[in-house]
Amino acid sequence: MGDLLRSTVGYDDEYLLTYRTEPVEIVVNSVYELDDLGMFETYEASTNHIGQVLFGHRWTPSRDKLTLDQLEQIEDVEELLAELEHRDRAEYQQRFTATVHARFEQLRTDEPQRYPEHLTVTVRFADEDASYPISNDDLTDGWGSDLGSLLYQHARETTPLPGTDTAPDWMAGQRHADTVLAAGHWPHLRIPTLAHYGVPTNTRKD
């Protein structure tokens, strides 16, 4: 069957897109993506900062010096941050999908013969679909030259980070989480009941 198809339409994979009837599917795990970008470290940084403000020298990562009441207090903080993380992840998925579609439409405009009107692209987030097997082999990577890989890599590089309107700075020379925090985008500042804790004085921008 493969030989027959190649003899009919040629060997160029991009040319095959002209005859494709199924959508090009990009499979992403947003938890993996945000973890790789270091975003979960920003929520931990907020927890540590608030813990230090509340409990001073009694605050340690192990929390072994806190009373039960204090443990409950910091757990309430973590619950609010966890809810924010879920909202941030949902927003990141929406932004990622929008970035993919915008880039695809740009490619279609630039090369309409290569990307015909009937060709569509979909984005599936494996971490949100319990019926879909989460395996690294199922996820789209950015190493290929196929359309799905190219769109995935573009979205990964240009989708704004949670809590910001800016894309990852791949040339900053530091972790993305550090860049986000240095710019003042601490997660707890977006939670009304936690915003009054401010940020560490040595991270404030002049």
LINWOGI-V744134 format. One record per residue. RES is the residue in three letters. PHI is phi in degrees with one decimal (999 if undefined). OMEGA is omega in whole degrees, 0 to 359 (NA if undefined). Layout:
BEGIN
RES;PHI;OMEGA / RES;PHI;OMEGA
END
This chain:
BEGIN
MET;999;180 / GLY;-62.7;179 / ASP;-64.3;179 / LEU;-64.3;180 / LEU;-64.0;181 / ARG;-64.7;180 / SER;-69.7;182 / THR;-89.1;187 / VAL;-116.3;178 / GLY;96.2;187 / TYR;-97.2;184 / ASP;-72.6;181 / ASP;-60.7;179 / GLU;-65.4;178 / TYR;-64.2;179 / LEU;-63.5;179 / LEU;-60.3;179 / THR;-61.4;184 / TYR;-104.2;184 / ARG;-72.7;179 / THR;-106.7;179 / GLU;-93.6;178 / PRO;-63.7;168 / VAL;-79.0;185 / GLU;-101.5;175 / ILE;-106.2;183 / VAL;-107.0;186 / VAL;-130.2;169 / ASN;-109.9;186 / SER;-68.0;176 / VAL;-64.7;177 / TYR;-59.4;183 / GLU;-62.3;183 / LEU;-69.2;176 / ASP;-67.3;179 / ASP;-63.8;178 / LEU;-80.3;177 / GLY;80.7;185 / MET;-69.3;180 / PHE;-66.9;177 / GLU;-65.8;181 / THR;-70.5;177 / TYR;-68.6;177 / GLU;-64.5;179 / ALA;-63.2;177 / SER;-63.3;178 / THR;-60.5;181 / ASN;-63.8;179 / HIS;-63.5;181 / ILE;-65.4;177 / GLY;-59.7;179 / GLN;-68.6;178 / VAL;-65.4;184 / LEU;-74.8;193 / PHE;-119.4;177 / GLY;56.5;184 / HIS;-67.8;178 / ARG;-75.1;182 / TRP;-82.5;172 / THR;-138.7;178 / PRO;-55.3;180 / SER;-77.7;179 / ARG;63.1;185 / ASP;-75.3;179 / LYS;-101.2;183 / LEU;-89.0;174 / THR;-78.3;179 / LEU;-61.3;178 / ASP;-62.8;179 / GLN;-68.3;176 / LEU;-61.6;178 / GLU;-63.4;181 / GLN;-64.1;181 / ILE;-74.0;176 / GLU;-66.9;175 / ASP;-63.7;177 / VAL;-62.3;181 / GLU;-63.6;179 / GLU;-64.3;178 / LEU;-64.7;179 / LEU;-69.1;178 / ALA;-66.0;177 / GLU;-63.5;177 / LEU;-64.4;180 / GLU;-60.4;178 / HIS;-63.5;178 / ARG;-66.4;179 / ASP;-62.8;181 / ARG;-66.3;178 / ALA;-62.8;179 / GLU;-66.3;179 / TYR;-62.8;178 / GLN;-61.7;179 / GLN;-63.4;180 / ARG;-66.3;180 / PHE;-60.4;180 / THR;-62.0;180 / ALA;-62.5;179 / THR;-65.9;177 / VAL;-59.6;184 / HIS;-66.1;179 / ALA;-64.5;179 / ARG;-66.4;180 / PHE;-64.0;179 / GLU;-64.2;177 / GLN;-65.1;178 / LEU;-62.6;180 / ARG;-64.3;178 / THR;-65.4;182 / ASP;-72.9;184 / GLU;-134.9;184 / PRO;-61.8;180 / GLN;-72.1;180 / ARG;-78.4;183 / TYR;-121.2;185 / PRO;-68.3;184 / GLU;-61.0;184 / HIS;-74.9;181 / LEU;-78.0;180 / THR;-126.0;179 / VAL;-128.6;177 / THR;-122.4;177 / VAL;-121.1;178 / ARG;-115.2;177 / PHE;-100.9;187 / ALA;-63.6;182 / ASP;-72.1;179 / GLU;-102.8;185 / ASP;-121.5;183 / ALA;-64.9;181 / SER;-82.7;183 / TYR;-101.3;181 / PRO;-66.7;180 / ILE;-86.7;179 / SER;-138.6;179 / ASN;-57.8;180 / ASP;-68.3;181 / ASP;-84.1;186 / LEU;-82.0;175 / THR;-72.5;176 / ASP;-113.3;183 / GLY;-100.9;185 / TRP;-93.9;183 / GLY;-84.3;177 / SER;-105.9;179 / ASP;-74.8;184 / LEU;-59.8;181 / GLY;-59.1;180 / SER;-64.7;181 / LEU;-65.0;179 / LEU;-68.8;178 / TYR;-60.6;182 / GLN;-63.5;178 / HIS;-61.6;181 / ALA;-66.2;180 / ARG;-62.8;184 / GLU;-82.5;190 / THR;-120.5;179 / THR;-69.2;180 / PRO;-57.7;179 / LEU;-74.6;179 / PRO;-56.1;178 / GLY;78.3;180 / THR;-135.8;173 / ASP;-113.4;183 / THR;-120.5;177 / ALA;-77.6;176 / PRO;-56.5;177 / ASP;-94.9;185 / TRP;-76.7;181 / MET;-109.5;187 / ALA;-71.9;181 / GLY;78.6;176 / GLN;-145.0;181 / ARG;-63.4;180 / HIS;-59.4;180 / ALA;-61.1;179 / ASP;-64.4;179 / THR;-63.9;180 / VAL;-63.2;181 / LEU;-67.7;180 / ALA;-63.2;178 / ALA;-82.3;177 / GLY;90.0;183 / HIS;-92.1;177 / TRP;-75.5;184 / PRO;-55.7;186 / HIS;-65.7;178 / LEU;-68.1;179 / ARG;-94.7;177 / ILE;-111.6;187 / PRO;-51.5;183 / THR;-78.7;180 / LEU;-116.9;187 / ALA;-60.3;184 / HIS;-68.9;178 / TYR;-74.9;176 / GLY;62.2;180 / VAL;-133.3;176 / PRO;-55.8;185 / THR;-61.4;182 / ASN;-79.6;178 / THR;-110.3;182 / ARG;-71.3;178 / LYS;-85.5;178 / ASP;-70.5;NA
END
